[in-house]
Amino acid sequence: MEKEKKSGKDEKKVQKRLVKNNVRKIRESQLMSKAELARRAGLSVLTIDRVEKGMPCRMDTKRKIILALGLKLSDKDKVFGPDDDEE
């Protein structure tokens, strides 16, 4: 039972760190595969998968994805949403 409580807390911590983004939606609207986005961005497919699932990533990774999607850096909020620096 103690393990269940711990895993529940851990799961909540992970969910809190997840960041909703539109990478998958934009990629699919361009009929682009994860592999193609990864190739264009110079990233691994695993990294793209993690980002699409909402895992946190580096600013440089965000930059590469935005450019690989053919967008401008000023479109960052459309792809990744506004920054949450208030925590």
C-alpha positions as CSV (number, residue, x, y, z in Angstrom):
1,M,0.0,0.0,0.0
2,E,2.9,2.4,0.8
3,K,4.2,1.8,-2.7
4,E,0.9,2.7,-4.2
5,K,0.9,6.0,-2.5
6,K,4.5,6.7,-3.6
7,S,3.7,5.8,-7.3
8,G,0.6,8.0,-7.1
9,K,2.7,11.0,-6.0
10,D,5.4,10.2,-8.6
11,E,2.7,10.1,-11.3
12,K,1.3,13.5,-10.2
13,K,4.8,15.0,-10.4
14,V,5.3,13.7,-13.9
15,Q,1.9,15.0,-15.0
16,K,2.7,18.4,-13.5
17,R,5.9,18.5,-15.6
18,L,4.1,17.6,-18.8
19,V,3.8,20.5,-21.2
20,K,0.9,20.7,-23.6
21,N,2.1,21.6,-27.1
22,N,0.9,21.5,-30.7
23,V,3.9,19.8,-32.3
24,R,2.0,16.7,-33.3
25,K,-1.0,18.6,-34.6
26,I,1.2,20.9,-36.8
27,R,3.4,18.0,-38.0
28,E,0.3,15.9,-39.0
29,S,-1.3,18.9,-40.7
30,Q,1.8,19.1,-42.9
31,L,1.5,15.3,-43.6
32,M,5.0,14.9,-42.0
33,S,6.1,11.7,-40.2
34,K,8.0,11.8,-36.9
35,A,11.0,10.5,-38.7
36,E,10.9,13.3,-41.3
37,L,10.5,16.0,-38.6
38,A,13.4,14.4,-36.7
39,R,15.6,14.4,-39.8
40,R,14.8,18.0,-40.7
41,A,15.4,19.1,-37.1
42,G,18.6,17.1,-36.6
43,L,17.0,15.3,-33.6
44,S,16.1,11.7,-32.8
45,V,12.7,10.2,-33.4
46,L,12.7,9.4,-29.7
47,T,13.2,13.1,-28.9
48,I,10.3,14.1,-31.1
49,D,8.1,11.4,-29.5
50,R,8.9,12.7,-26.0
51,V,8.2,16.3,-27.0
52,E,4.9,15.4,-28.6
53,K,4.0,13.6,-25.3
54,G,4.6,16.8,-23.4
55,M,7.9,16.0,-21.8
56,P,10.1,19.0,-21.1
57,C,12.8,19.8,-23.6
58,R,15.7,22.2,-24.1
59,M,15.1,25.6,-25.7
60,D,17.5,24.6,-28.5
61,T,15.3,21.5,-29.2
62,K,12.2,23.8,-29.4
63,R,14.1,26.1,-31.8
64,K,15.1,23.2,-34.1
65,I,11.5,21.8,-34.1
66,I,10.0,25.2,-34.9
67,L,12.3,25.8,-37.8
68,A,11.9,22.2,-39.1
69,L,8.2,22.7,-39.2
70,G,8.8,25.7,-41.5
71,L,7.7,28.2,-39.0
72,K,9.3,31.4,-37.6
73,L,10.8,31.6,-34.2
74,S,8.1,34.2,-33.4
75,D,5.6,31.4,-33.8
76,K,6.9,29.7,-30.7
77,D,3.8,30.3,-28.7
78,K,1.6,28.7,-31.4
79,V,3.7,25.5,-31.2
80,F,4.7,25.3,-27.5
81,G,2.3,27.7,-25.8
82,P,3.2,30.6,-23.5
83,D,6.1,30.2,-21.1
84,D,5.2,29.2,-17.6
85,D,7.9,31.0,-15.7
86,E,5.6,31.9,-12.7
87,E,6.2,28.6,-10.8
